[in-house]
Amino acid sequence: MADNLDNYEGIAALPPFGLFPWFFVIPGIRPAGGAAGDQKRVVTPAGALDSGASILVIGRPITDAPDPTRAIVDIAAGLSHMPA
C-alpha cells in the first residue's frame, strides 16, 4: 500500500486486498462524550469498529481516567451489542 491510513474515515474507501488478512489499527478512540484532547479526528469505539477497524488504540481515555478499571468496563459495555 503506497499511503498510510491514519484514521478510521479511510477504511471503507479501501479496495479489497485479496487473500491476505489486513488489520486496521485505529488511534484517536474516545468514548461517547469523551474529550478529544489533542486528537484532530476522534471516533467512538463502536464507530471505529463499524467503519472496519480491527484493533482499537484507546490510551488516554483509560490511563487518564480517575478509575482506569471502570473506564475499561464502561468502554466494553458500550461494545456489548457488537457482533463477535
N, CA, C and O atoms as CSV, one atom per row, in Angstrom:
chain,resi,resn,atom,element,x,y,z
A,1,MET,N,N,0.856,-1.165,0.000
A,1,MET,CA,C,0.000,0.000,0.000
A,1,MET,C,C,0.904,1.230,0.000
A,1,MET,O,O,1.840,1.310,0.796
A,2,ALA,N,N,0.639,2.167,-0.865
A,2,ALA,CA,C,1.504,3.327,-1.035
A,2,ALA,C,C,1.279,4.389,0.030
A,2,ALA,O,O,2.207,5.129,0.356
A,3,ASP,N,N,0.094,4.484,0.571
A,3,ASP,CA,C,-0.220,5.528,1.539
A,3,ASP,C,C,-0.535,4.914,2.891
A,3,ASP,O,O,-0.949,3.759,2.989
A,4,ASN,N,N,-0.333,5.702,3.918
A,4,ASN,CA,C,-0.713,5.276,5.256
A,4,ASN,C,C,-2.143,5.691,5.522
A,4,ASN,O,O,-2.594,6.748,5.079
A,5,LEU,N,N,-2.834,4.864,6.237
A,5,LEU,CA,C,-4.187,5.175,6.676
A,5,LEU,C,C,-4.060,5.635,8.120
A,5,LEU,O,O,-3.660,4.852,8.982
A,6,ASP,N,N,-4.393,6.892,8.401
A,6,ASP,CA,C,-4.138,7.404,9.736
A,6,ASP,C,C,-5.386,7.677,10.560
A,6,ASP,O,O,-5.294,8.239,11.652
A,7,ASN,N,N,-6.544,7.289,10.056
A,7,ASN,CA,C,-7.750,7.440,10.856
A,7,ASN,C,C,-8.836,6.532,10.303
A,7,ASN,O,O,-8.693,5.946,9.230
A,8,TYR,N,N,-9.902,6.429,11.041
A,8,TYR,CA,C,-10.972,5.494,10.703
A,8,TYR,C,C,-11.716,5.856,9.420
A,8,TYR,O,O,-12.325,4.974,8.814
A,9,GLU,N,N,-11.694,7.094,8.991
A,9,GLU,CA,C,-12.516,7.540,7.872
A,9,GLU,C,C,-12.131,6.907,6.536
A,9,GLU,O,O,-12.964,6.833,5.632
A,10,GLY,N,N,-10.899,6.453,6.396
A,10,GLY,CA,C,-10.451,5.936,5.119
A,10,GLY,C,C,-10.637,4.448,4.915
A,10,GLY,O,O,-10.419,3.954,3.809
A,11,ILE,N,N,-11.033,3.719,5.940
A,11,ILE,CA,C,-11.110,2.262,5.818
A,11,ILE,C,C,-12.114,1.842,4.754
A,11,ILE,O,O,-11.795,0.999,3.916
A,12,ALA,N,N,-13.301,2.398,4.764
A,12,ALA,CA,C,-14.359,1.980,3.847
A,12,ALA,C,C,-13.991,2.238,2.387
A,12,ALA,O,O,-14.502,1.558,1.498
A,13,ALA,N,N,-13.125,3.195,2.129
A,13,ALA,CA,C,-12.762,3.539,0.755
A,13,ALA,C,C,-11.684,2.621,0.176
A,13,ALA,O,O,-11.388,2.691,-1.016
A,14,LEU,N,N,-11.102,1.773,1.001
A,14,LEU,CA,C,-10.033,0.907,0.521
A,14,LEU,C,C,-10.591,-0.240,-0.316
A,14,LEU,O,O,-11.665,-0.762,-0.018
A,15,PRO,N,N,-9.865,-0.630,-1.360
A,15,PRO,CA,C,-10.304,-1.778,-2.166
A,15,PRO,C,C,-10.030,-3.074,-1.416
A,15,PRO,O,O,-9.223,-3.087,-0.486
A,16,PRO,N,N,-10.684,-4.158,-1.802
A,16,PRO,CA,C,-10.382,-5.451,-1.182
A,16,PRO,C,C,-8.915,-5.819,-1.431
A,16,PRO,O,O,-8.351,-5.470,-2.469
A,17,PHE,N,N,-8.312,-6.512,-0.492
A,17,PHE,CA,C,-6.896,-6.834,-0.591
A,17,PHE,C,C,-6.625,-8.280,-0.984
A,17,PHE,O,O,-5.467,-8.697,-0.989
A,18,GLY,N,N,-7.624,-9.035,-1.303
A,18,GLY,CA,C,-7.387,-10.404,-1.740
A,18,GLY,C,C,-7.335,-11.389,-0.595
A,18,GLY,O,O,-8.111,-11.306,0.356
A,19,LEU,N,N,-6.412,-12.317,-0.702
A,19,LEU,CA,C,-6.374,-13.441,0.222
A,19,LEU,C,C,-5.673,-13.147,1.544
A,19,LEU,O,O,-5.851,-13.895,2.506
A,20,PHE,N,N,-4.892,-12.093,1.616
A,20,PHE,CA,C,-4.133,-11.819,2.829
A,20,PHE,C,C,-4.974,-11.042,3.830
A,20,PHE,O,O,-5.686,-10.111,3.454
A,21,PRO,N,N,-4.895,-11.420,5.112
A,21,PRO,CA,C,-5.657,-10.663,6.120
A,21,PRO,C,C,-4.992,-9.310,6.378
A,21,PRO,O,O,-3.766,-9.213,6.432
A,22,TRP,N,N,-5.780,-8.310,6.531
A,22,TRP,CA,C,-5.291,-6.972,6.863
A,22,TRP,C,C,-5.902,-6.569,8.185
A,22,TRP,O,O,-7.071,-6.846,8.454
A,23,PHE,N,N,-5.112,-5.917,9.000
A,23,PHE,CA,C,-5.589,-5.423,10.280
A,23,PHE,C,C,-5.501,-3.906,10.245
A,23,PHE,O,O,-4.495,-3.339,9.820
A,24,PHE,N,N,-6.551,-3.268,10.691
A,24,PHE,CA,C,-6.589,-1.813,10.713
A,24,PHE,C,C,-6.555,-1.355,12.162
A,24,PHE,O,O,-7.534,-1.502,12.894
A,25,VAL,N,N,-5.421,-0.799,12.569
A,25,VAL,CA,C,-5.207,-0.305,13.922
A,25,VAL,C,C,-5.573,1.175,13.912
A,25,VAL,O,O,-4.959,1.972,13.203
A,26,ILE,N,N,-6.560,1.527,14.691
A,26,ILE,CA,C,-7.105,2.880,14.640
A,26,ILE,C,C,-6.860,3.636,15.947
A,26,ILE,O,O,-7.329,3.215,17.005
A,27,PRO,N,N,-6.127,4.750,15.877
A,27,PRO,CA,C,-5.934,5.604,17.052
A,27,PRO,C,C,-7.059,6.629,17.152
A,27,PRO,O,O,-7.940,6.690,16.295
A,28,GLY,N,N,-7.013,7.428,18.205
A,28,GLY,CA,C,-7.986,8.508,18.360
A,28,GLY,C,C,-9.345,8.022,18.823
A,28,GLY,O,O,-10.360,8.664,18.551
A,29,ILE,N,N,-9.376,6.902,19.516
A,29,ILE,CA,C,-10.641,6.365,20.004
A,29,ILE,C,C,-11.001,7.079,21.297
A,29,ILE,O,O,-10.186,7.174,22.215
A,30,ARG,N,N,-12.204,7.570,21.360
A,30,ARG,CA,C,-12.705,8.242,22.558
A,30,ARG,C,C,-14.109,7.728,22.862
A,30,ARG,O,O,-14.923,7.584,21.951
A,31,PRO,N,N,-14.401,7.451,24.132
A,31,PRO,CA,C,-15.763,7.055,24.490
A,31,PRO,C,C,-16.747,8.169,24.123
A,31,PRO,O,O,-16.369,9.337,24.039
A,32,ALA,N,N,-17.982,7.806,23.911
A,32,ALA,CA,C,-19.014,8.810,23.604
A,32,ALA,C,C,-19.000,9.890,24.682
A,32,ALA,O,O,-19.044,9.589,25.875
A,33,GLY,N,N,-18.940,11.124,24.262
A,33,GLY,CA,C,-18.920,12.244,25.202
A,33,GLY,C,C,-17.541,12.544,25.768
A,33,GLY,O,O,-17.385,13.482,26.549
A,34,GLY,N,N,-16.534,11.757,25.383
A,34,GLY,CA,C,-15.182,11.981,25.883
A,34,GLY,C,C,-14.521,13.159,25.193
A,34,GLY,O,O,-14.864,13.507,24.063
A,35,ALA,N,N,-13.571,13.766,25.882
A,35,ALA,CA,C,-12.847,14.912,25.319
A,35,ALA,C,C,-11.909,14.450,24.206
A,35,ALA,O,O,-11.281,13.397,24.314
A,36,ALA,N,N,-11.819,15.239,23.144
A,36,ALA,CA,C,-10.939,14.907,22.022
A,36,ALA,C,C,-9.470,15.080,22.390
A,36,ALA,O,O,-8.603,14.431,21.805
A,37,GLY,N,N,-9.188,15.939,23.342
A,37,GLY,CA,C,-7.796,16.197,23.718
A,37,GLY,C,C,-7.030,16.757,22.540
A,37,GLY,O,O,-7.490,17.696,21.891
A,38,ASP,N,N,-5.885,16.203,22.258
A,38,ASP,CA,C,-5.057,16.717,21.156
A,38,ASP,C,C,-5.332,16.007,19.834
A,38,ASP,O,O,-4.639,16.253,18.847
A,39,GLN,N,N,-6.326,15.136,19.802
A,39,GLN,CA,C,-6.653,14.414,18.570
A,39,GLN,C,C,-7.481,15.297,17.640
A,39,GLN,O,O,-8.429,15.950,18.078
A,40,LYS,N,N,-7.124,15.317,16.365
A,40,LYS,CA,C,-7.883,16.104,15.388
A,40,LYS,C,C,-9.130,15.361,14.941
A,40,LYS,O,O,-10.166,15.974,14.686
A,41,ARG,N,N,-9.030,14.037,14.846
A,41,ARG,CA,C,-10.168,13.215,14.419
A,41,ARG,C,C,-10.367,12.139,15.461
A,41,ARG,O,O,-9.449,11.373,15.754
A,42,VAL,N,N,-11.549,12.080,16.015
A,42,VAL,CA,C,-11.849,11.058,17.012
A,42,VAL,C,C,-13.093,10.298,16.584
A,42,VAL,O,O,-13.898,10.779,15.786
A,43,VAL,N,N,-13.224,9.119,17.127
A,43,VAL,CA,C,-14.369,8.266,16.845
A,43,VAL,C,C,-14.605,7.421,18.091
A,43,VAL,O,O,-13.670,7.124,18.834
A,44,THR,N,N,-15.835,7.043,18.309
A,44,THR,CA,C,-16.136,6.160,19.427
A,44,THR,C,C,-15.646,4.749,19.109
A,44,THR,O,O,-15.418,4.427,17.943
A,45,PRO,N,N,-15.480,3.906,20.122
A,45,PRO,CA,C,-15.078,2.529,19.844
A,45,PRO,C,C,-16.042,1.825,18.883
A,45,PRO,O,O,-15.602,1.161,17.945
A,46,ALA,N,N,-17.331,1.964,19.107
A,46,ALA,CA,C,-18.311,1.322,18.221
A,46,ALA,C,C,-18.240,1.903,16.814
A,46,ALA,O,O,-18.343,1.162,15.837
A,47,GLY,N,N,-18.066,3.206,16.699
A,47,GLY,CA,C,-17.949,3.841,15.385
A,47,GLY,C,C,-16.743,3.351,14.612
A,47,GLY,O,O,-16.817,3.151,13.399
A,48,ALA,N,N,-15.634,3.158,15.305
A,48,ALA,CA,C,-14.429,2.648,14.642
A,48,ALA,C,C,-14.640,1.224,14.157
A,48,ALA,O,O,-14.261,0.888,13.035
A,49,LEU,N,N,-15.242,0.382,14.992
A,49,LEU,CA,C,-15.500,-0.999,14.578
A,49,LEU,C,C,-16.505,-1.040,13.431
A,49,LEU,O,O,-16.351,-1.832,12.502
A,50,ASP,N,N,-17.522,-0.202,13.487
A,50,ASP,CA,C,-18.495,-0.124,12.395
A,50,ASP,C,C,-17.831,0.304,11.089
A,50,ASP,O,O,-18.282,-0.077,10.008
A,51,SER,N,N,-16.764,1.094,11.185
A,51,SER,CA,C,-16.053,1.573,9.996
A,51,SER,C,C,-15.060,0.553,9.455
A,51,SER,O,O,-14.500,0.748,8.376
A,52,GLY,N,N,-14.837,-0.532,10.188
A,52,GLY,CA,C,-13.945,-1.575,9.714
A,52,GLY,C,C,-12.655,-1.736,10.489
A,52,GLY,O,O,-11.783,-2.503,10.079
A,53,ALA,N,N,-12.514,-1.032,11.597
A,53,ALA,CA,C,-11.299,-1.168,12.400
A,53,ALA,C,C,-11.173,-2.586,12.943
A,53,ALA,O,O,-12.169,-3.219,13.293
A,54,SER,N,N,-9.942,-3.075,13.009
A,54,SER,CA,C,-9.662,-4.389,13.574
A,54,SER,C,C,-9.170,-4.279,15.007
A,54,SER,O,O,-9.514,-5.097,15.861
A,55,ILE,N,N,-8.360,-3.257,15.260
A,55,ILE,CA,C,-7.744,-3.060,16.565
A,55,ILE,C,C,-7.931,-1.599,16.961
A,55,ILE,O,O,-7.662,-0.696,16.169
A,56,LEU,N,N,-8.389,-1.373,18.178
A,56,LEU,CA,C,-8.616,-0.019,18.670
A,56,LEU,C,C,-7.477,0.393,19.593
A,56,LEU,O,O,-7.043,-0.386,20.441
A,57,VAL,N,N,-7.001,1.614,19.427
A,57,VAL,CA,C,-5.984,2.169,20.311
A,57,VAL,C,C,-6.703,3.133,21.250
A,57,VAL,O,O,-7.094,4.232,20.857
A,58,ILE,N,N,-6.868,2.703,22.485
A,58,ILE,CA,C,-7.578,3.523,23.474
A,58,ILE,C,C,-6.620,3.728,24.636
A,58,ILE,O,O,-6.557,2.905,25.548
A,59,GLY,N,N,-5.876,4.825,24.602
A,59,GLY,CA,C,-4.861,5.068,25.620
A,59,GLY,C,C,-5.318,6.010,26.706
A,59,GLY,O,O,-5.715,5.589,27.792
A,60,ARG,N,N,-5.257,7.294,26.400
A,60,ARG,CA,C,-5.527,8.314,27.420
A,60,ARG,C,C,-6.917,8.252,28.036
A,60,ARG,O,O,-7.052,8.560,29.220
A,61,PRO,N,N,-7.962,7.870,27.296
A,61,PRO,CA,C,-9.257,7.762,27.979
A,61,PRO,C,C,-9.243,6.743,29.120
A,61,PRO,O,O,-10.077,6.800,30.024
A,62,ILE,N,N,-8.292,5.815,29.068
A,62,ILE,CA,C,-8.171,4.833,30.150
A,62,ILE,C,C,-7.115,5.284,31.161
A,62,ILE,O,O,-7.385,5.332,32.361
A,63,THR,N,N,-5.919,5.613,30.681
A,63,THR,CA,C,-4.834,5.944,31.610
A,63,THR,C,C,-5.059,7.252,32.360
A,63,THR,O,O,-4.562,7.417,33.474
A,64,ASP,N,N,-5.805,8.187,31.764
A,64,ASP,CA,C,-6.083,9.463,32.427
A,64,ASP,C,C,-7.356,9.432,33.264
A,64,ASP,O,O,-7.666,10.408,33.947
A,65,ALA,N,N,-8.085,8.346,33.222
A,65,ALA,CA,C,-9.345,8.253,33.981
A,65,ALA,C,C,-9.047,8.137,35.477
A,65,ALA,O,O,-8.056,7.520,35.869
A,66,PRO,N,N,-9.897,8.724,36.303
A,66,PRO,CA,C,-9.720,8.575,37.757
A,66,PRO,C,C,-9.744,7.102,38.193
A,66,PRO,O,O,-9.063,6.713,39.142
A,67,ASP,N,N,-10.536,6.299,37.487
A,67,ASP,CA,C,-10.635,4.865,37.760
A,67,ASP,C,C,-10.473,4.123,36.435
A,67,ASP,O,O,-11.465,3.856,35.756
A,68,PRO,N,N,-9.235,3.787,36.058
A,68,PRO,CA,C,-8.993,3.141,34.769
A,68,PRO,C,C,-9.776,1.837,34.570
A,68,PRO,O,O,-10.241,1.551,33.467
A,69,THR,N,N,-9.916,1.063,35.623
A,69,THR,CA,C,-10.675,-0.184,35.506
A,69,THR,C,C,-12.111,0.103,35.124
A,69,THR,O,O,-12.674,-0.576,34.265
A,70,ARG,N,N,-12.713,1.104,35.752
A,70,ARG,CA,C,-14.090,1.487,35.442
A,70,ARG,C,C,-14.180,1.973,33.997
A,70,ARG,O,O,-15.154,1.676,33.305
A,71,ALA,N,N,-13.183,2.711,33.540
A,71,ALA,CA,C,-13.178,3.198,32.160
A,71,ALA,C,C,-13.187,2.031,31.177
A,71,ALA,O,O,-13.916,2.058,30.185
A,72,ILE,N,N,-12.378,1.006,31.450
A,72,ILE,CA,C,-12.343,-0.167,30.581
A,72,ILE,C,C,-13.688,-0.874,30.580
A,72,ILE,O,O,-14.191,-1.254,29.523
A,73,VAL,N,N,-14.274,-1.052,31.760
A,73,VAL,CA,C,-15.575,-1.719,31.871
A,73,VAL,C,C,-16.636,-0.939,31.103
A,73,VAL,O,O,-17.460,-1.533,30.406
A,74,ASP,N,N,-16.623,0.378,31.223
A,74,ASP,CA,C,-17.616,1.203,30.518
A,74,ASP,C,C,-17.436,1.124,29.004
A,74,ASP,O,O,-18.417,1.051,28.265
A,75,ILE,N,N,-16.200,1.139,28.547
A,75,ILE,CA,C,-15.943,1.035,27.105
A,75,ILE,C,C,-16.415,-0.324,26.601
A,75,ILE,O,O,-17.068,-0.409,25.562
A,76,ALA,N,N,-16.089,-1.383,27.330
A,76,ALA,CA,C,-16.509,-2.725,26.934
A,76,ALA,C,C,-18.035,-2.846,26.928
A,76,ALA,O,O,-18.601,-3.491,26.046
A,77,ALA,N,N,-18.692,-2.237,27.893
A,77,ALA,CA,C,-20.163,-2.286,27.942
A,77,ALA,C,C,-20.758,-1.601,26.714
A,77,ALA,O,O,-21.795,-2.028,26.205
A,78,GLY,N,N,-20.113,-0.552,26.242
A,78,GLY,CA,C,-20.585,0.135,25.053
A,78,GLY,C,C,-20.418,-0.677,23.779
A,78,GLY,O,O,-21.015,-0.359,22.750
A,79,LEU,N,N,-19.609,-1.723,23.846
A,79,LEU,CA,C,-19.380,-2.583,22.693
A,79,LEU,C,C,-20.136,-3.901,22.804
A,79,LEU,O,O,-20.029,-4.748,21.918
A,80,SER,N,N,-20.881,-4.083,23.857
A,80,SER,CA,C,-21.532,-5.376,24.101
A,80,SER,C,C,-22.547,-5.733,23.014
A,80,SER,O,O,-22.859,-6.911,22.841
A,81,HIS,N,N,-23.063,-4.761,22.287
A,81,HIS,CA,C,-24.034,-5.023,21.213
A,81,HIS,C,C,-23.365,-5.422,19.899
A,81,HIS,O,O,-24.039,-5.855,18.965
A,82,MET,N,N,-22.039,-5.276,19.827
A,82,MET,CA,C,-21.325,-5.548,18.582
A,82,MET,C,C,-21.211,-7.061,18.366
A,82,MET,O,O,-21.006,-7.807,19.323
A,83,PRO,N,N,-21.342,-7.517,17.117
A,83,PRO,CA,C,-21.140,-8.942,16.854
A,83,PRO,C,C,-19.677,-9.329,17.061
A,83,PRO,O,O,-18.777,-8.522,16.828
A,84,ALA,N,N,-19.450,-10.537,17.489
A,84,ALA,CA,C,-18.070,-11.005,17.756
A,84,ALA,C,C,-17.347,-11.317,16.468
A,84,ALA,O,O,-16.185,-11.720,16.495
